[in-house]
Amino acid sequence: MEPFTVPDLNAQGYSFSQDWFTQHIPNWQAYVTPSLKDEPIACLEIGCFEGLSTVWQLQHLCTHAEARLHCVDPWPDPLVCKRFNQNILHSGFSKKVRRYRSTGLTRFCSPVAHATG
């Protein structure tokens, strides 16, 4: 498995300024990935920031062709939103991602919630 660190990813063309995720990868690998990898799952990520954990989930969890990842974040900073979009596009898995620009889960769960991309 390739190293998954912010410096390695930035060297590969991604753009991440913060890392709040990689310390949790061992837990994901131990408890989540083995049971769901290669399944046609639909995941929900609340709080995506620049997409670091999103990219990891796309590469290691949402590996089935039918898998989808629903991302909820307010993205109040246009630069952070732009980085998220660029990082997801760079991953090559952007068709698996649905973006929901929202500040709360209640709006996301409403019957009128709208996804983009």
C-alpha positions as CSV (number, residue, x, y, z in Angstrom):
1,M,0.0,0.0,0.0
2,E,1.3,3.4,-0.9
3,P,2.2,5.9,1.8
4,F,-0.8,8.1,2.6
5,T,0.7,11.3,4.1
6,V,0.0,14.9,3.3
7,P,3.5,15.5,1.9
8,D,3.3,12.4,-0.3
9,L,-0.1,13.4,-1.5
10,N,0.9,17.0,-2.2
11,A,3.9,15.7,-4.2
12,Q,1.4,13.7,-6.2
13,G,-0.5,16.8,-7.2
14,Y,-3.1,17.0,-4.4
15,S,-3.4,20.2,-2.3
16,F,-3.9,19.7,1.5
17,S,-3.1,22.3,4.1
18,Q,-4.2,20.3,7.2
19,D,-4.1,16.7,8.4
20,W,-6.8,15.7,10.9
21,F,-7.3,12.3,9.4
22,T,-4.2,10.1,8.8
23,Q,-3.7,9.4,12.5
24,H,-7.1,7.5,12.3
25,I,-6.2,5.3,9.3
26,P,-5.3,2.3,11.5
27,N,-8.8,2.3,13.0
28,W,-10.4,2.5,9.6
29,Q,-8.2,-0.3,8.4
30,A,-8.9,-2.5,11.4
31,Y,-12.7,-2.0,11.9
32,V,-14.3,-0.6,8.7
33,T,-12.4,-1.4,5.5
34,P,-12.2,-5.2,5.8
35,S,-16.0,-5.6,6.0
36,L,-17.0,-3.1,3.4
37,K,-14.2,-2.9,0.8
38,D,-15.3,-4.0,-2.6
39,E,-19.0,-3.7,-1.7
40,P,-21.5,-1.4,-3.5
41,I,-21.8,0.8,-0.4
42,A,-23.1,4.3,0.1
43,C,-21.0,6.3,2.6
44,L,-21.8,9.5,4.4
45,E,-19.0,11.9,5.4
46,I,-20.0,14.9,7.4
47,G,-17.2,17.5,7.5
48,C,-15.0,17.1,4.5
49,F,-12.8,20.2,4.5
50,E,-10.3,19.8,1.7
51,G,-11.1,16.1,1.1
52,L,-8.2,14.3,2.7
53,S,-10.3,11.6,4.3
54,T,-12.6,11.7,1.3
55,V,-9.7,10.7,-1.0
56,W,-8.6,8.0,1.4
57,Q,-12.2,6.6,1.5
58,L,-12.4,6.7,-2.3
59,Q,-9.1,4.8,-2.7
60,H,-9.5,2.3,0.1
61,L,-13.2,1.9,1.0
62,C,-15.4,2.9,-2.0
63,T,-13.6,0.6,-4.4
64,H,-16.6,-1.1,-5.9
65,A,-17.8,0.5,-9.2
66,E,-21.2,1.1,-7.7
67,A,-19.9,2.6,-4.4
68,R,-20.9,6.2,-3.6
69,L,-19.6,8.8,-1.1
70,H,-22.0,11.5,0.0
71,C,-20.0,14.5,1.4
72,V,-21.7,17.2,3.6
73,D,-19.8,20.4,4.5
74,P,-20.7,24.1,4.5
75,W,-17.4,25.0,2.8
76,P,-17.7,28.6,3.9
77,D,-14.2,29.4,2.6
78,P,-14.2,29.5,-1.2
79,L,-10.5,28.4,-1.3
80,V,-11.2,25.3,0.8
81,C,-14.2,24.4,-1.4
82,K,-12.0,24.9,-4.5
83,R,-9.3,22.6,-2.9
84,F,-11.9,20.0,-2.1
85,N,-13.2,20.0,-5.7
86,Q,-9.7,19.9,-7.2
87,N,-8.6,17.1,-4.9
88,I,-11.6,15.0,-5.6
89,L,-11.2,15.6,-9.4
90,H,-7.5,14.7,-9.1
91,S,-8.4,11.4,-7.4
92,G,-10.0,10.1,-10.5
93,F,-13.1,9.1,-8.6
94,S,-15.2,12.3,-8.8
95,K,-18.2,10.4,-10.3
96,K,-18.6,8.5,-7.1
97,V,-18.9,11.7,-5.0
98,R,-22.0,13.6,-4.3
99,R,-21.5,17.0,-2.6
100,Y,-24.0,18.6,-0.3
101,R,-23.2,22.2,0.8
102,S,-24.9,22.4,4.1
103,T,-24.3,23.4,7.7
104,G,-26.4,20.7,9.2
105,L,-27.6,17.1,8.8
106,T,-31.2,18.2,9.1
107,R,-31.1,20.0,5.8
108,F,-29.3,17.1,4.2
109,C,-32.0,14.6,5.4
110,S,-34.8,16.8,4.2
111,P,-36.7,15.5,1.1
112,V,-35.5,18.6,-0.8
113,A,-31.8,18.1,-0.2
114,H,-29.9,18.7,-3.4
115,A,-26.6,17.0,-4.4
116,T,-24.0,18.4,-6.8
117,G,-21.6,16.5,-8.9
